[in-house]
């Protein structure tokens, strides 16, 4: 049958090219796992199994898939069966398709590809989190100004600042790890919709392909979109956090704020203005993150009001677009890590903002409560007047005496020590505060390590499953 040239070019050829890039190895593994199961359940006689095995080996070593889809076939599946037929005859080649359909095969391949995407992302996030924790530990008392509502609010440490984002990302990685378990269910054996009358062993195929279990309901197996939509929602959340953090870093890098800057290898100059040092790496993080987020978000729109069936929205072209967005996301992570690790904090500028804005006076009010034994609201009023009157020690003394009727015992030197940014950081040792970041990083590090161990265990488990598959195939 001759296919429409337009349809063939725009849809089928692109599907075929995507298969060669992303799905060839999973396809081979599905063929081998299915044949092992057909043999072990005695659905196929031994002589037919050996013929198919011989054909698959010849197919792998002698010919394989051409770089472009042959005109006479619809897709990679029919090309594979046609070629296998040339080796071992149509009867034996067709027997490999007993108790399976392109429906359950395709969604199995897609899940295997998504499974690897999630695993690769988790491994990369673990590296990023480890790097951020190690970097944060070097900045436990490095002061930085934190803002609320766009205004200088309080002094904190760079470690505290980074630690907040580490905790956010760790939450997302944990959720994505749970999503991985949902993706890691095997559709094979669902066939077109309702399984088959043959005595297949779905659990055996799932195990050989590294899945944790078969999907119990065969209609869900070929109809669900959760394997795609759930993981991408977590990626959207992750990229949203990254772009918010980068926007805050851009604010801190502005000339008007001037807390952060970047080395020469991360800035670009203006072609006409010699003084410009543009931290464009932050903008490129936002660009790439935004492009990936747009693609991920589009999948929710793609499935809106589509039938709960086996449909092409769950298909090759969707996954091809996904793969490109995953590349953008992974490159976003690379740029983000570079920007985090190379950012420079300008301590003199932090000190200047602290003094001009009075953002450490919260601690002065607290110290007056503790040292002078006055009510917090009275201390708050005294310090508020002190700031309004130019942060002069004499004003502080006067307002204290006027409010309490007694002299302030704190000396001017003591007031300066209390207002120092480093003091503000160190004294905040309550859970979650900048003075408690050493133990906070220890806890975060343990959690990251645990997820890393899970990821490594899963990698080893998948490798062992594939070794078992190849050994079982070799023994046919």
Secondary structure, DSSP 8 states (H G I E B T S, - for coil): ----HHHIIIIIHHHHHHIIIIIHHHHHHHHHHHHHHHHHTTSS-HHHHHHHHHHHHHIIIII---SS--TT-SSHHHHHHHHHHHHH-HHHHHHTTTT--HHHHHHHHHHHHHHHHHHHHHHHHHHHHHHHHHHHHTTTT-EEEEEETTEEEEEEEHHHHHHHHHHHHHHHHHHHHHHHHHHTEE-TT-TTTT--SS---HHHHHHHTT-SEE-SSHHHHHH--HHHHHHHHHHHHHHHHHHHHHHHHHHHHSTTT--EE--GGG-B--SS-TT--B-HHHHHHHHHHHHHHHHHHHHHHHHTT--SSS-GGGSHHHHHHHHHHHHHHHHHHHHHHHHHHH-EE-HHHHHHHHHHHTTTHHHHHHHHHHHH---HHHHHHHHHHHHHTTS-HHHHHHHHHHHHSS-----HHHHHHHH-HHHHHHT--STTSGGGHHHHHHHHHHHHHHHHHHHHHHHHHHHHHHHHHHHHHHT-
